[in-house]
Amino acid sequence: MKLIQFFSNSVPVKSTTLVSLVSILAVIGPIVIVSAGFWDAISHLQKEPEFFWSPSHIIVYIGVFITTFAAAMGFLLLLRKSVQGSLKTGIKLVIAGSIIQMISGFGDSLSHDLFGIDGLISWSHQPLEFGLILAALGAVLIIKNREHTKLKLFLPISIIAFLFFATWLIFNLVLGFAHTIQCIQIYEIFSSGCSIL
């Protein structure tokens, strides 16, 4: 524990700079992930071969890395005990979202190895989307807490991103529960066929 505290105190970056980086990266990472997710969905529509290390998946995990980097810096802030209140809650949400995204990534890799092609609706994608929501909500809380700084410029973007991710997850969950009405066009598009669920 003393080694971790020594490391957190020896990082020569001011806490305010770390807070700014955490919030900005916690917005950018999920946006990169969702953008690459759309690219992946388009690849499914075009019946391109599906494999885990496809270009769209690599971009998704670059976004996960960005979010994880934000979480690591947030963890340093928590170790320094330099954050309180909604700022601390926001950082904890970014960390939780990042952990969920990493676990979902490993689950997605296993899913591709075991089952091959999957769709946007899968047991590994929805937890990833939930991780996106947590990270984006954390970013909103952090930026809202720093509204009196230049970070306020990112507040509308972070709110729109959070609302979009939440709507996207709800959309996917509705599709998941609508599997009894299989093969409707929109379900077929996003599940890569009606055999997934």
N, C-alpha and C positions, 0 to 999 in steps of 0.2 A: 504494500500500500504506500509506503514511504517513497518507493521508487516512482510510482505513478504520480504522486504529488510533486516530487522533485522534477519530473519531466514536464508536468503541466505548468509549474512555476518557471521553468527554464526556457519555455517557448517565448521568444522575444517579440510577441505580438500583443498589442494592447487589447484589452477586453472589448472595447467599443468596435475595434476593427474586426475582431472575431465575430461579434454579434452581427455586424453588417454582412460579412461573408456567409455566415450560417443562413441568414434570411434570404439573401440573393440566390445562393446555391440551392436552397430548399424550394425555391420557386422554379429555377431553371431546370434542375434535375427531373422533376416530374413532367415538365413540359416536353423535354427531350424524350422521355419514356413514352408518353402518349403519342407524340408525333411519329416515333418509330413503330409504335403499335398500330397506328393507322396504315403505315407503309406495309407492315406485316399482313394486315387484313386485306389490303389491295393485292398483295402477292398471292394470298389464298384465293381471291376472286379470279386471278389470272392463272390459277392452277399451277403455279410455279412449284418446283420441288421443295419440300419442307424438311429442314434440318435445323438443329439447334444453333449452329454457328453461322446462320444466314446473316447477310449484311444488316437486315432490319433488327435481328436479335442482338447483334453486336452493339448497335446504336442504343437499343433498349438498355443494355447493361452498362454502357457508358453513362447513361442517365442515372442508373442505379448507383454507379460509382460516384457521380457528382453528389447525389443525395447522401451517400455514405460518408463522403468527405465532409459535408456540412454537419452530419451527425457527430463525426469524430471531433470537429472543432467545438461543437456544442458540448460534448462530453468534457473537453478541456475547461470550458467555461463553468460547468457544474463542479468540476474538481477544484477550481479556483474559488468557488463560492462567491463569484462576482455577479450573480444574477438572482433576482427574486421575483415573486409574483407571477404575472402572466408571461413575463419573459422566460422564466424558468419552466413554466408549463409548456410554452411554445417549443423550447429546446427539447424537452422530454418527448413531445409529440414527434418532432423531427427524428429523434433517435429511435423511437418505437417504430415509426413508419419505415425507416431505413432497415431495421432488423427484419421486419416483416417482408420487405422487398427482397432482401438477400435470401431469406428462407424460401420464399416463393420462387426465386430464380433457380435455386438448387432443386426445388420440386418440379419446376418446368423442365429442367434438364433431364431429370429422372423420367418424367412423363414422355418426353420425346424419345428417350431410349427405349422405354417399355411399349409405348403405344404409337409412336410415329407422329403423323400429322395430328394437329389439334386445331381448335378454333379459338376465337376470342372468349368463348364460354367454355371454361375448363376449370378443374379443381385447383390448378396452380395460378391461373390468371386473375381470378377474383380476389384472392388474398393480396396479390401484387397491387391491384387497384385500390384495395383498402389501405395498404401502406402508402400509396400515393396521396390518398385523402388525408391521412394523418400527418404526413410531411407537409402537405400544402396548408393544412389548418395550423400547424405549428408555425409556418412561415407567416401566415396572416397575423397570428398573435404576436410574433416577434416584431413584425413591421408596425403593427398597431401600437405596440409599446414604445416604439422609436419614431412615432408620428411627427415629432418636433424636429427631426433631422431630415437629411436629404433622402432617407429611405422611404419617406412618405410617397415618393414618386412610384415606388413599386407596389403600393397598397392596392390600387385598382387591379393591377395585373395579378397580384396574389389572390385577391377575392374572386376574380373571374376564373382563375385556374382552379381554385378550390371548388367553386360551384360547378364548373364543368366536370371535374373528376367525380364529384358526388353524383351528378346527374348520369354520368357514364356508367358508374357502378350500378345505380338503380336500374338503368336501362338493361344492363346485362343480367341482373338478377331477375327482372321481369321476363326476359327471354328464357332464362333458365327454368323458371316456374311455368312458362308457357309451352314446355316441351310436349304437352299433350296435344297441342295444335301444331305438331311438327310439320316441317316442310313449307310453312308460309315463307314467302320470298325473303323477308328480312331475317328470319331465323336461319334460313339456309345460307345466306350471305355470311353471317357472323359466326356460324358454327362450322363452316367448311363442310357442310352437308348435314344430313339429318341423323347420322350414325353416332355423333359425338356424345350426346347425352343418353 
